[in-house]
Amino acid sequence: MLDPSMIAASRQRRGRTGVVTRTYAGGFSLIEVLVGLLLFSLGILGLVGMQASMTETQTVSKVRTDASYLANELIGIMWTDIGNLGNYTTTGCATYARCADWQAKLSAQLPQGTLQELTPDTSANATAGDIKITIKWTMPNGASHQYTTTANVRRA
């Protein structure tokens, strides 16, 4: 068994004046290491959170770009089929083959992608008009988005 006076003597040291002083630094390095580890862990958690946020933002941006591309593709299809602009409507799109093919592509490329609105204004002329296209989609996290564009299609 250890003698208590020996333990007390091991914690003492003599200073320059010859006075015995006690030092209680035992375990201080362990606390420094634990605080350093805590700060490092908080930094890593911040980086992981930022990476998750960046990935989500990048995904939303990519899907929005895809929606823009698909809307412009439909406008191109309508330009090449200018004689049948009356078939390109929100309700008639599913029954007209060229538009139905585009709708299938829309559903395949966008998460829960749907054609919300397709309204050609051909009141003045059956082969020309202003087109409004609205595409809607829902991300896996439940956030709903839409893209709307307008164009003027006229025979040159």
Backbone as CSV, one residue per row, in Angstrom:
resi,resn,N_x,N_y,N_z,CA_x,CA_y,CA_z,C_x,C_y,C_z
1,MET,0.837,-1.169,0.000,0.000,0.000,0.000,0.886,1.236,0.000
2,LEU,0.423,2.275,-0.740,1.210,3.497,-0.851,1.009,4.374,0.378
3,ASP,2.063,4.952,0.765,2.027,5.870,1.904,1.539,7.227,1.416
4,PRO,0.520,7.845,2.069,0.003,9.137,1.629,1.054,10.219,1.623
5,SER,2.021,10.158,2.460,3.067,11.189,2.468,3.945,11.089,1.230
6,MET,4.081,9.881,0.670,4.872,9.710,-0.539,4.122,10.294,-1.745
7,ILE,2.789,10.101,-1.741,1.984,10.648,-2.835,2.065,12.170,-2.797
8,ALA,1.916,12.759,-1.623,1.996,14.215,-1.487,3.369,14.713,-1.887
9,ALA,4.409,13.980,-1.556,5.766,14.402,-1.891,6.001,14.349,-3.400
10,SER,5.333,13.413,-4.098,5.529,13.321,-5.536,4.884,14.490,-6.270
11,ARG,3.929,15.176,-5.647,3.267,16.321,-6.250,3.943,17.640,-5.875
12,GLN,4.989,17.589,-5.154,5.667,18.806,-4.707,6.961,18.992,-5.478
13,ARG,7.368,20.266,-5.566,8.662,20.570,-6.131,9.191,21.836,-5.459
14,ARG,10.456,21.991,-5.518,11.071,23.170,-4.907,11.304,24.223,-5.981
15,GLY,10.881,25.430,-5.688,11.099,26.545,-6.586,12.485,27.131,-6.367
16,ARG,12.813,28.253,-7.009,14.121,28.893,-6.885,14.359,29.453,-5.479
17,THR,13.293,29.799,-4.846,13.451,30.359,-3.495,13.586,29.276,-2.446
18,GLY,13.430,28.077,-2.861,13.538,26.976,-1.919,12.221,26.620,-1.277
19,VAL,11.155,27.334,-1.669,9.844,27.068,-1.096,9.222,25.911,-1.860
20,VAL,8.609,25.027,-1.125,7.951,23.873,-1.731,6.615,24.331,-2.290
21,THR,6.414,24.078,-3.589,5.126,24.397,-4.221,4.504,23.110,-4.728
22,ARG,3.199,23.107,-4.795,2.478,21.921,-5.278,2.009,22.163,-6.713
23,THR,2.082,21.161,-7.553,1.605,21.256,-8.932,0.495,20.238,-9.130
24,TYR,-0.579,20.707,-9.727,-1.719,19.822,-10.010,-2.017,19.854,-11.509
25,ALA,-1.115,19.481,-12.343,-1.281,19.473,-13.802,-1.669,18.106,-14.327
26,GLY,-1.900,17.168,-13.461,-2.245,15.825,-13.905,-3.581,15.812,-14.640
27,GLY,-3.630,15.290,-15.876,-4.848,15.171,-16.665,-5.147,16.386,-17.533
28,PHE,-4.354,17.439,-17.437,-4.595,18.645,-18.222,-4.419,18.374,-19.717
29,SER,-3.450,17.591,-20.078,-3.226,17.254,-21.492,-4.394,16.467,-22.055
30,LEU,-4.997,15.625,-21.247,-6.152,14.857,-21.696,-7.317,15.782,-22.010
31,ILE,-7.533,16.801,-21.194,-8.611,17.761,-21.449,-8.326,18.539,-22.730
32,GLU,-7.090,18.926,-22.954,-6.736,19.627,-24.186,-7.026,18.766,-25.414
33,VAL,-6.691,17.516,-25.341,-6.936,16.595,-26.450,-8.431,16.445,-26.692
34,LEU,-9.223,16.317,-25.630,-10.671,16.165,-25.787,-11.306,17.418,-26.375
35,VAL,-10.883,18.600,-25.969,-11.416,19.843,-26.533,-11.027,19.941,-28.010
36,GLY,-9.796,19.611,-28.331,-9.361,19.616,-29.730,-10.172,18.645,-30.573
37,LEU,-10.451,17.488,-30.044,-11.252,16.481,-30.748,-12.680,16.976,-30.952
38,LEU,-13.233,17.652,-29.960,-14.589,18.207,-30.074,-14.640,19.258,-31.179
39,LEU,-13.671,20.168,-31.213,-13.640,21.198,-32.251,-13.459,20.593,-33.641
40,PHE,-12.612,19.610,-33.755,-12.411,18.921,-35.032,-13.709,18.243,-35.487
41,SER,-14.402,17.595,-34.571,-15.666,16.915,-34.901,-16.718,17.907,-35.366
42,LEU,-16.809,19.065,-34.707,-17.774,20.076,-35.130,-17.446,20.592,-36.530
43,GLY,-16.179,20.760,-36.830,-15.775,21.174,-38.164,-16.144,20.157,-39.225
44,ILE,-15.930,18.904,-38.935,-16.276,17.830,-39.888,-17.789,17.773,-40.091
45,LEU,-18.571,17.911,-39.021,-20.034,17.911,-39.161,-20.497,19.083,-40.022
46,GLY,-19.871,20.236,-39.858,-20.207,21.385,-40.698,-19.921,21.120,-42.162
47,LEU,-18.791,20.493,-42.461,-18.447,20.158,-43.845,-19.426,19.159,-44.447
48,VAL,-19.830,18.170,-43.670,-20.788,17.173,-44.162,-22.129,17.831,-44.459
49,GLY,-22.573,18.731,-43.572,-23.832,19.439,-43.801,-23.771,20.311,-45.042
50,MET,-22.661,20.989,-45.232,-22.503,21.839,-46.403,-22.487,20.996,-47.684
51,GLN,-21.851,19.851,-47.654,-21.812,18.966,-48.820,-23.209,18.464,-49.167
52,ALA,-24.003,18.120,-48.157,-25.375,17.662,-48.404,-26.206,18.774,-49.033
53,SER,-26.056,19.986,-48.536,-26.787,21.123,-49.084,-26.375,21.396,-50.531
54,MET,-25.097,21.317,-50.819,-24.619,21.544,-52.185,-25.136,20.470,-53.135
55,THR,-25.185,19.235,-52.690,-25.679,18.145,-53.538,-27.157,18.348,-53.867
56,GLU,-27.943,18.745,-52.883,-29.371,18.987,-53.114,-29.569,20.139,-54.093
57,THR,-28.830,21.219,-53.913,-28.942,22.373,-54.806,-28.535,22.016,-56.224
58,GLN,-27.495,21.214,-56.362,-27.044,20.796,-57.687,-28.100,19.924,-58.377
59,THR,-28.749,19.055,-57.628,-29.787,18.194,-58.192,-30.969,19.021,-58.680
60,VAL,-31.409,19.982,-57.867,-32.529,20.844,-58.262,-32.164,21.638,-59.513
61,SER,-30.941,22.133,-59.581,-30.489,22.890,-60.740,-30.467,22.033,-62.001
62,LYS,-30.014,20.795,-61.879,-29.968,19.894,-63.034,-31.367,19.596,-63.555
63,VAL,-32.307,19.343,-62.650,-33.678,19.023,-63.067,-34.321,20.246,-63.721
64,ARG,-34.058,21.440,-63.181,-34.601,22.662,-63.785,-34.034,22.850,-65.202
65,THR,-32.772,22.557,-65.395,-32.167,22.657,-66.721,-32.787,21.640,-67.671
66,ASP,-33.039,20.433,-67.174,-33.702,19.415,-67.998,-35.095,19.875,-68.412
67,ALA,-35.830,20.512,-67.496,-37.177,21.000,-67.816,-37.110,22.072,-68.899
68,SER,-36.132,22.962,-68.812,-35.950,24.002,-69.827,-35.640,23.376,-71.185
69,TYR,-34.767,22.383,-71.173,-34.412,21.698,-72.418,-35.637,21.022,-73.035
70,LEU,-36.424,20.338,-72.201,-37.601,19.633,-72.720,-38.637,20.608,-73.287
71,ALA,-38.825,21.755,-72.636,-39.768,22.752,-73.154,-39.292,23.273,-74.508
72,ASN,-38.004,23.553,-74.610,-37.471,24.024,-75.895,-37.529,22.939,-76.965
73,GLU,-37.382,21.691,-76.562,-37.514,20.589,-77.513,-38.937,20.519,-78.065
74,LEU,-39.930,20.719,-77.192,-41.321,20.702,-77.653,-41.572,21.859,-78.614
75,ILE,-41.009,23.010,-78.343,-41.157,24.138,-79.263,-40.545,23.787,-80.623
76,GLY,-39.411,23.121,-80.609,-38.791,22.679,-81.869,-39.660,21.682,-82.619
77,ILE,-40.277,20.773,-81.872,-41.183,19.805,-82.511,-42.360,20.541,-83.148
78,MET,-42.865,21.536,-82.448,-44.005,22.302,-82.977,-43.600,23.094,-84.227
79,TRP,-42.387,23.605,-84.266,-41.909,24.312,-85.455,-41.873,23.378,-86.665
80,THR,-41.450,22.151,-86.441,-41.366,21.217,-87.574,-42.735,20.664,-87.970
81,ASP,-43.723,20.868,-87.134,-45.089,20.373,-87.399,-46.064,21.545,-87.356
82,ILE,-45.680,22.647,-87.968,-46.428,23.899,-87.824,-47.854,23.820,-88.379
83,GLY,-48.094,22.925,-89.289,-49.439,22.769,-89.845,-50.425,22.153,-88.869
84,ASN,-49.926,21.542,-87.800,-50.810,20.873,-86.839,-50.730,21.494,-85.444
85,LEU,-50.552,22.798,-85.360,-50.427,23.442,-84.048,-51.654,23.235,-83.176
86,GLY,-52.804,23.085,-83.775,-54.039,22.883,-83.013,-54.040,21.597,-82.195
87,ASN,-53.190,20.629,-82.554,-53.122,19.364,-81.811,-52.272,19.473,-80.547
88,TYR,-51.518,20.550,-80.424,-50.626,20.726,-79.273,-51.336,21.539,-78.193
89,THR,-52.151,20.845,-77.402,-52.846,21.456,-76.273,-52.625,20.586,-75.046
90,THR,-52.982,21.118,-73.889,-52.786,20.365,-72.646,-53.537,19.038,-72.692
91,THR,-54.776,19.057,-73.145,-55.573,17.822,-73.181,-55.330,17.013,-74.450
92,GLY,-55.054,17.677,-75.572,-54.882,16.969,-76.832,-53.502,16.380,-77.032
93,CYS,-52.575,16.738,-76.201,-51.202,16.272,-76.374,-51.089,14.751,-76.224
94,ALA,-51.878,14.183,-75.343,-51.797,12.737,-75.107,-52.306,11.931,-76.301
95,THR,-53.153,12.523,-77.135,-53.721,11.777,-78.262,-52.982,12.013,-79.571
96,TYR,-52.156,13.028,-79.648,-51.386,13.313,-80.860,-50.009,12.668,-80.708
97,ALA,-49.626,11.826,-81.663,-48.452,10.952,-81.525,-47.160,11.701,-81.207
98,ARG,-46.854,12.764,-81.934,-45.584,13.469,-81.702,-45.537,14.100,-80.317
99,CYS,-46.652,14.635,-79.900,-46.718,15.260,-78.574,-46.738,14.195,-77.475
100,ALA,-47.399,13.078,-77.729,-47.444,11.992,-76.740,-46.059,11.395,-76.517
101,ASP,-45.275,11.275,-77.589,-43.893,10.792,-77.446,-43.074,11.745,-76.573
102,TRP,-43.277,13.046,-76.791,-42.568,14.035,-75.978,-43.009,13.943,-74.512
103,GLN,-44.303,13.740,-74.293,-44.805,13.612,-72.919,-44.214,12.390,-72.223
104,ALA,-44.045,11.309,-72.948,-43.419,10.112,-72.366,-41.971,10.412,-71.976
105,LYS,-41.273,11.161,-72.824,-39.906,11.553,-72.508,-39.867,12.462,-71.280
106,LEU,-40.828,13.350,-71.173,-40.930,14.242,-70.016,-41.107,13.443,-68.728
107,SER,-41.998,12.474,-68.757,-42.246,11.647,-67.566,-41.029,10.815,-67.188
108,ALA,-40.254,10.410,-68.185,-39.081,9.585,-67.912,-37.906,10.403,-67.374
109,GLN,-37.767,11.658,-67.803,-36.582,12.433,-67.438,-36.745,13.288,-66.189
110,LEU,-37.954,13.695,-65.868,-38.169,14.526,-64.689,-38.872,13.713,-63.602
111,PRO,-38.516,13.915,-62.342,-39.191,13.181,-61.272,-40.643,13.643,-61.157
112,GLN,-41.560,12.748,-61.430,-43.002,13.021,-61.437,-43.325,14.204,-62.346
113,GLY,-42.645,14.260,-63.499,-42.816,15.369,-64.435,-44.123,15.267,-65.196
114,THR,-44.840,16.389,-65.257,-46.106,16.447,-65.989,-46.179,17.733,-66.791
115,LEU,-46.960,17.684,-67.848,-47.243,18.874,-68.636,-48.420,19.569,-67.973
116,GLN,-48.164,20.676,-67.320,-49.202,21.390,-66.582,-50.070,22.213,-67.531
117,GLU,-49.429,22.875,-68.493,-50.175,23.730,-69.410,-49.462,23.793,-70.751
118,LEU,-50.233,23.626,-71.816,-49.746,23.810,-73.185,-50.856,24.502,-73.938
119,THR,-50.694,25.788,-74.155,-51.760,26.568,-74.786,-51.221,27.330,-75.985
120,PRO,-51.493,26.833,-77.173,-51.162,27.611,-78.364,-52.304,28.586,-78.670
121,ASP,-51.978,29.836,-78.887,-52.974,30.829,-79.264,-52.965,30.927,-80.785
122,THR,-53.818,30.118,-81.426,-53.875,30.088,-82.891,-55.167,30.726,-83.379
123,SER,-55.709,31.659,-82.620,-57.000,32.243,-82.991,-56.932,33.035,-84.295
124,ALA,-55.801,33.715,-84.547,-55.685,34.512,-85.768,-55.335,33.648,-86.978
125,ASN,-54.579,32.555,-86.748,-54.100,31.757,-87.866,-53.845,30.342,-87.352
126,ALA,-54.300,29.345,-88.058,-54.158,27.957,-87.602,-52.726,27.446,-87.682
127,THR,-51.864,28.146,-88.393,-50.476,27.685,-88.536,-49.477,28.624,-87.866
128,ALA,-49.942,29.440,-86.941,-49.051,30.350,-86.225,-49.683,30.705,-84.888
129,GLY,-48.841,31.131,-83.958,-49.401,31.569,-82.691,-48.387,31.618,-81.573
130,ASP,-48.822,32.200,-80.467,-48.011,32.248,-79.261,-48.248,30.972,-78.464
131,ILE,-47.200,30.389,-77.977,-47.255,29.126,-77.249,-46.850,29.381,-75.804
132,LYS,-47.587,28.825,-74.862,-47.194,28.870,-73.451,-47.080,27.428,-72.961
133,ILE,-45.920,27.098,-72.411,-45.669,25.744,-71.908,-45.302,25.845,-70.433
134,THR,-45.997,25.083,-69.600,-45.684,25.004,-68.172,-45.460,23.540,-67.822
135,ILE,-44.268,23.252,-67.304,-43.905,21.896,-66.896,-43.792,21.888,-65.383
136,LYS,-44.353,20.865,-64.756,-44.323,20.759,-63.295,-43.681,19.428,-62.906
137,TRP,-42.908,19.431,-61.819,-42.295,18.211,-61.306,-42.165,18.304,-59.800
138,THR,-42.019,17.144,-59.165,-41.876,17.066,-57.715,-40.606,16.291,-57.395
139,MET,-39.751,16.908,-56.605,-38.490,16.283,-56.199,-38.777,15.174,-55.173
140,PRO,-37.844,14.238,-54.984,-38.066,13.159,-54.014,-38.298,13.648,-52.575
141,ASN,-37.786,14.847,-52.242,-38.009,15.365,-50.891,-39.384,16.014,-50.749
142,GLY,-40.173,16.041,-51.813,-41.530,16.576,-51.759,-41.663,17.997,-52.275
143,ALA,-40.573,18.669,-52.581,-40.628,20.045,-53.066,-41.139,20.070,-54.508
144,SER,-42.132,20.889,-54.751,-42.740,20.985,-56.069,-42.158,22.191,-56.812
145,HIS,-41.863,22.006,-58.094,-41.281,23.062,-58.918,-42.015,23.118,-60.247
146,GLN,-41.895,24.260,-60.917,-42.442,24.364,-62.267,-41.582,25.288,-63.106
147,TYR,-41.659,25.080,-64.406,-40.933,25.898,-65.371,-41.932,26.325,-66.430
148,THR,-41.975,27.631,-66.713,-42.900,28.167,-67.710,-42.104,28.932,-68.748
149,THR,-42.442,28.719,-70.005,-41.812,29.470,-71.088,-42.865,29.797,-72.137
150,THR,-42.600,30.839,-72.879,-43.484,31.209,-73.981,-42.639,31.371,-75.245
151,ALA,-43.285,31.142,-76.372,-42.600,31.266,-77.652,-43.623,31.677,-78.700
152,ASN,-43.133,32.172,-79.809,-43.984,32.542,-80.916,-43.613,31.654,-82.088
153,VAL,-44.563,30.892,-82.569,-44.325,29.978,-83.685,-45.088,30.500,-84.890
154,ARG,-44.334,30.815,-85.923,-44.934,31.318,-87.153,-44.214,30.734,-88.358
155,ARG,-44.963,30.536,-89.403,-44.374,30.057,-90.650,-43.524,31.183,-91.243
156,ALA,-42.311,30.839,-91.655,-41.407,31.871,-92.174,-41.839,32.356,-93.541
